[in-house]
Amino acid sequence: MDLHRLAASVLIVGFDGVRPTKEVRALISKGIAGCILFKRNVEEPQQVAQLCEELKLETGRPFLLCVDQEGGRVARLRGEAFTEVPAMRAIGERSEEALAFDVGRLLAREVRAAGFDVDFAPVLDVDTNPHNPVIGDRSLAREAQVVAKLGVALAKGIESEGVASCGKHFPGHGDTSQDSHLTLPRLAHDMERLRAVELAPFEAYARAELACIMTAHVVFEALESEIPATFSSKALTELLRGRLGFRGVIVSDDLEMKAITERYGIDEAAVRSVGAGVDLLLVCHSGEQQEKAIAALAKEAGASPAFKKRLEEASRRVNELRARFAAPPRPAAESLAVLQSPEHRTLALRVKSAGSGPAAHDPTARA
C-alpha cells in the first residue's frame, strides 16, 4: 500500500458545515478511515442523515461515521426529534445493569438511524474528584466497580445494535482538576491506586472484548512522568494491551486539544501516538492539520521499518473495525422512524426519574 494511503487509513477527521467540504472530499479520496460529526454539522435529523449518506456514497467503501452521544450535556444529536437521554450519572444512581444495557441500545438505535457507526461512549472515568471540570455527571458513579459494571452493560447495549462503543478516557480522567481541552492535566497516584480505581472499568471493558478505548491526554506519573498517556507505550502497549489484555482499537482523543497543541506539533503528536500504540487518530478541526498528520506518518513509515510495521498493525485493526461496524449508506427516509419512539421516551423518563449528579462542563459542544 502507498505510504500516504496507509497513513490516511488511521485517521478520523472533522470538518465545518452541514455538507462535505472540498477539503474533506480530498481526504476521503486519500483513504481516511472516517469522519466525526459535531454540533456544527447538525441541523435536524433529515439533514444529518443525508449528510451521513452523502459521505458514505462519496467513499464507495466501508467508512466509519462517529459521534459523541453519551447523553446529558455531551449529545451532538439534539432537538425534539432525538430522544433526550439524561446524563450517565442518573443510570449510576439506579445501578441496574439491565437499564444501562437498554440505554445503550437506545443510543445505538438513534445514532444508527442518523447514519453513524461509532458512538464514543460510555465514559469509564470514575468521578472521584468533585472539582473535576470536565467529567462530573458524565461519569456513571464515584465507585469504580459500579462504573465497571454499568459501563460494560451500556457498551454491550450499544454493540448489540451493530454500533461500535468506545470506553473513555484511558487510563482515567475522573480525578483530574484540569480540563485537557485547555491544558495538560497530571495525576500523581501510584499504581496500587490506579489499579483499584481508575483502571478497574477499563479492565472490565477489555475482558468483555468490546470495540474501542479512547486515550486521555493526561500525564500519569506512575507510568511516565513527562508525557500524556496518548504518547505512552507504557500506558497503551504494556498496560492496556499487555496487562489488561485489550484486543480492540485504541483511539486517540482529539489531537487538536490544547493539552497537545500547546506542547507538540501535529506531526510529532501523530507519530508519537501511533508509536505508543494508538490505532486510530482523531484530528477534529483543521484540514491543514489533518494533511500534516498524514504526511508525518507517511514520512516516518518511509524512514523506519519498525514504525511502518506498527502503522500497518494499526491499519489492520481499523480495517477490522470498519468491516464489522461500518454500515452501507441508506436513504434517510428508511431509518428515521425509530427516533423518539414510545419505547425510547418511556426509557428516558425511567432514567430521568433517578435524578442527576453534579453537572459536567462540555467545552466541545460548539465543535
C-alpha positions in Angstrom: 0.0 0.0 0.0 1.2 3.5 -0.8 2.6 5.1 2.4 0.3 8.1 2.3 -2.8 5.9 1.8 -1.6 3.7 4.7 -1.2 6.8 6.9 -4.6 8.2 5.9 -6.2 4.9 6.8 -5.8 5.5 10.5 -7.4 9.0 10.6 -10.8 10.1 11.6 -11.4 13.8 10.7 -13.8 16.6 11.4 -14.9 19.5 9.3 -17.1 22.6 9.4 -20.6 22.9 8.0 -23.6 20.7 7.1 -22.3 19.5 3.7 -19.0 17.8 2.9 -16.3 20.3 2.2 -13.8 20.1 -0.7 -11.1 19.5 2.0 -12.8 16.5 3.5 -13.6 15.2 0.0 -9.9 15.3 -0.8 -9.1 13.4 2.4 -11.7 10.8 1.6 -10.0 10.3 -1.8 -6.7 9.8 0.0 -8.2 6.9 2.1 -9.1 8.2 5.6 -11.0 5.8 7.8 -13.9 8.1 8.6 -15.3 11.3 9.9 -16.6 12.6 13.2 -19.6 15.0 13.3 -20.2 17.6 15.9 -22.9 20.1 16.8 -21.6 22.3 14.0 -22.6 19.7 11.4 -26.1 19.0 12.7 -29.3 20.9 12.0 -32.0 18.3 12.2 -32.4 14.5 11.7 -33.2 14.5 7.9 -30.2 16.8 7.2 -27.7 14.8 9.3 -28.9 11.5 7.9 -28.5 12.9 4.3 -25.0 14.2 5.3 -24.0 10.7 6.5 -25.4 9.1 3.4 -23.6 11.6 1.2 -20.3 10.9 3.0 -20.6 7.1 2.6 -21.6 7.4 -1.0 -18.5 9.5 -1.6 -16.2 6.8 -0.3 -17.6 3.7 -2.1 -16.0 1.6 0.7 -16.7 0.9 4.4 -16.4 4.2 6.1 -16.8 5.0 9.8 -19.0 7.8 10.9 -18.5 8.7 14.5 -20.3 10.9 17.1 -20.2 11.7 20.8 -23.6 10.7 22.0 -23.3 10.0 25.7 -26.5 11.6 27.0 -26.8 14.6 29.2 -24.6 17.5 28.2 -22.5 15.6 25.7 -25.0 14.8 23.0 -24.4 16.1 19.5 -27.8 14.9 18.3 -30.3 17.1 20.0 -33.7 18.7 19.4 -37.2 17.5 19.6 -36.7 14.7 17.1 -34.0 12.9 19.1 -34.7 11.2 22.5 -33.2 13.3 25.3 -31.2 10.8 27.4 -30.2 12.1 30.8 -26.5 12.2 31.9 -25.0 8.9 32.7 -25.0 9.6 36.5 -28.7 9.0 36.5 -28.1 5.5 35.4 -25.5 5.1 38.1 -27.9 6.1 40.7 -30.3 3.3 39.6 -27.4 0.8 39.5 -29.3 -1.5 37.2 -27.3 -3.4 34.5 -30.5 -4.1 32.5 -31.3 -0.4 32.5 -27.8 0.5 31.4 -28.0 -2.1 28.6 -31.3 -0.7 27.4 -30.0 2.9 27.4 -27.0 1.6 25.3 -29.5 0.1 22.8 -31.5 3.3 22.7 -28.4 5.4 22.0 -27.2 3.0 19.3 -30.6 2.8 17.5 -30.8 6.6 17.3 -27.2 7.2 16.2 -27.5 4.4 13.6 -30.8 5.8 12.4 -29.0 9.1 11.7 -26.2 7.2 9.8 -23.5 6.7 12.4 -21.4 3.6 13.1 -19.4 4.5 16.2 -20.7 6.1 19.4 -17.9 7.5 21.6 -19.5 6.2 24.8 -19.5 5.1 27.5 -17.4 7.3 29.8 -15.5 4.9 32.1 -13.9 7.6 34.2 -14.6 7.3 37.9 -15.9 10.6 39.3 -13.7 10.8 42.5 -12.9 14.5 42.2 -15.8 16.9 42.8 -13.7 19.7 41.4 -13.2 17.9 38.0 -14.2 20.5 35.4 -14.9 18.1 32.5 -16.2 14.7 33.8 -18.8 15.3 36.6 -22.1 13.7 35.8 -20.8 12.2 32.6 -19.4 9.5 34.9 -21.7 6.7 35.9 -20.6 6.8 39.5 -18.0 7.6 42.1 -17.3 3.9 42.8 -15.0 2.0 40.4 -17.0 -1.2 40.5 -20.2 0.5 39.7 -18.7 2.3 36.7 -17.2 -1.1 35.6 -20.5 -3.0 35.9 -22.7 -0.4 34.3 -20.2 0.8 31.7 -19.8 -2.7 30.3 -23.6 -3.2 30.3 -24.1 0.1 28.4 -21.4 -0.7 25.9 -22.9 -4.1 25.3 -26.2 -2.5 24.7 -24.6 -0.2 22.1 -22.9 -3.1 20.3 -26.0 -5.3 20.4 -27.4 -2.9 17.8 -24.4 -3.1 15.5 -22.8 0.2 16.6 -19.2 0.3 18.0 -18.8 1.5 21.5 -15.8 3.4 22.8 -14.8 3.4 26.5 -13.1 6.6 27.5 -10.7 8.1 28.7 -7.9 5.6 29.4 -6.2 5.3 31.9 -8.8 7.6 33.7 -9.7 11.3 33.7 -12.0 11.2 36.7 -9.7 12.6 39.4 -8.1 15.4 37.4 -8.8 19.0 38.4 -7.9 20.4 34.9 -9.6 20.1 31.5 -7.4 18.5 28.8 -9.3 20.6 26.2 -7.4 23.6 27.7 -4.3 22.3 29.4 -2.3 19.1 30.2 -3.6 17.5 33.5 -1.4 15.3 35.7 -2.2 12.5 38.1 0.3 11.5 40.8 -1.5 8.4 42.0 0.7 5.3 42.5 0.0 2.0 40.6 -1.9 0.4 43.5 -4.4 3.3 43.5 -4.7 3.2 39.7 -5.4 -0.5 39.6 -8.0 -0.2 42.4 -9.9 2.8 40.9 -9.0 4.2 37.5 -8.1 1.0 35.7 -10.9 -1.3 37.0 -13.6 -0.1 34.5 -11.2 -0.4 31.6 -10.1 -3.9 32.6 -13.7 -4.9 32.7 -14.3 -3.4 29.3 -11.2 -5.2 27.9 -12.4 -8.6 29.4 -15.8 -8.1 27.7 -14.0 -7.8 24.3 -15.7 -4.6 23.3 -14.7 -2.5 20.4 -12.7 0.7 21.2 -10.9 2.5 24.0 -10.1 6.2 23.8 -6.9 7.6 25.4 -6.7 10.5 27.9 -4.4 13.5 27.3 -3.3 13.2 30.9 0.1 12.6 32.4 0.0 9.6 34.8 3.2 9.9 36.8 3.3 6.2 37.8 3.6 5.3 34.2 5.6 8.1 32.6 6.3 11.4 34.3 6.6 13.8 31.4 4.2 12.7 28.6 0.5 12.1 28.3 -1.0 8.6 28.1 -1.7 9.2 24.4 2.0 9.1 23.7 2.9 6.5 26.3 3.9 3.0 25.2 3.9 2.0 28.9 0.3 3.1 29.2 -1.0 1.8 25.9 1.2 -1.2 24.8 2.4 -2.5 28.1 -0.6 -1.8 30.4 -3.7 -1.7 28.1 -2.6 -4.3 25.6 -0.3 -6.3 27.9 -1.6 -6.4 31.4 -5.3 -5.7 30.7 -5.4 -7.8 27.5 -7.4 -5.3 25.4 -7.6 -6.5 21.8 -9.8 -3.8 20.2 -9.0 -0.5 18.6 -7.2 2.2 20.6 -8.4 5.6 19.6 -6.7 8.9 20.5 -8.7 11.8 21.9 -8.6 14.8 19.6 -5.0 15.7 18.8 -6.0 19.3 18.3 -6.9 19.7 22.0 -4.8 22.3 23.8 -3.2 19.6 26.1 -1.4 18.5 22.9 -1.2 21.6 20.6 0.4 23.9 23.2 3.3 21.4 23.6 3.6 19.5 20.4 3.1 20.0 16.7 0.6 17.7 14.9 3.5 16.0 13.2 5.1 14.9 16.4 1.7 14.1 18.0 0.6 11.8 15.2 3.9 9.9 15.1 4.2 9.6 18.9 0.6 8.4 19.3 0.9 5.6 16.7 4.3 4.7 18.0 2.9 4.3 21.5 0.1 2.0 20.4 -2.8 4.2 19.1 -4.5 2.7 16.1 -7.0 5.4 15.2 -6.2 9.2 15.4 -8.8 11.9 15.9 -8.0 15.2 14.2 -11.2 17.0 14.5 -10.9 20.5 13.2 -8.3 21.8 10.7 -7.8 20.4 7.2 -4.3 21.7 7.2 -3.5 19.8 10.5 -5.1 16.6 9.1 -2.9 16.8 5.9 0.1 17.3 8.1 -0.7 14.3 10.2 -0.9 12.1 7.2 2.4 13.5 5.8 4.2 13.0 9.1 3.0 9.4 9.4 4.0 8.5 5.8 7.4 10.1 6.2 8.1 8.2 9.4 6.9 5.0 7.9 9.3 5.5 5.0 12.2 6.2 7.3 11.6 3.4 9.9 10.7 -0.2 9.1 9.6 -0.7 12.7 7.2 2.3 12.6 5.8 1.1 9.2 5.1 -2.3 10.8 3.3 -0.6 13.7 1.3 1.6 11.3 0.3 -1.5 9.3 -0.8 -3.2 12.5 -2.9 -0.1 13.4 -4.4 0.0 9.9 -5.4 -3.7 10.1 -7.2 -3.2 13.3 -9.0 -0.2 11.9 -10.0 -2.2 8.8 -11.4 -4.9 11.0 -13.4 -2.3 12.9 -14.7 -0.9 9.6 -15.6 -4.3 8.3 -17.6 -5.1 11.4 -19.4 -1.9 12.1 -19.4 0.4 9.0 -22.9 0.2 7.6 -23.6 0.8 3.9 -25.4 4.1 3.0 -29.1 4.0 3.0 -31.7 6.7 2.3 -32.6 8.8 5.4 -36.3 8.2 4.9 -35.8 4.5 5.6 -34.2 4.9 9.0 -35.6 7.9 11.0 -38.9 6.4 12.2 -37.2 4.9 15.3 -36.4 8.4 16.7 -38.5 9.4 19.7 -40.3 6.1 19.7 -42.7 5.5 22.6 -40.3 2.8 23.9 -37.4 5.3 23.8 -39.4 8.1 25.5 -40.5 5.8 28.3 -37.0 4.5 28.9 -35.6 8.1 29.0 -38.3 9.0 31.6 -37.3 6.0 33.7 -33.7 7.1 33.8 -34.6 10.7 34.4 -36.6 9.8 37.5 -33.4 8.8 39.2 -32.2 12.4 39.2 -28.7 13.6 38.3 -25.4 14.3 39.9 -23.1 17.3 39.6 -23.1 18.8 36.1 -20.2 18.5 33.7 -18.8 21.2 31.5 -18.6 20.3 27.8 -16.2 22.8 26.1 -16.5 20.9 22.8 -20.3 21.4 22.5 -19.8 24.1 19.9 -17.4 21.9 17.9 
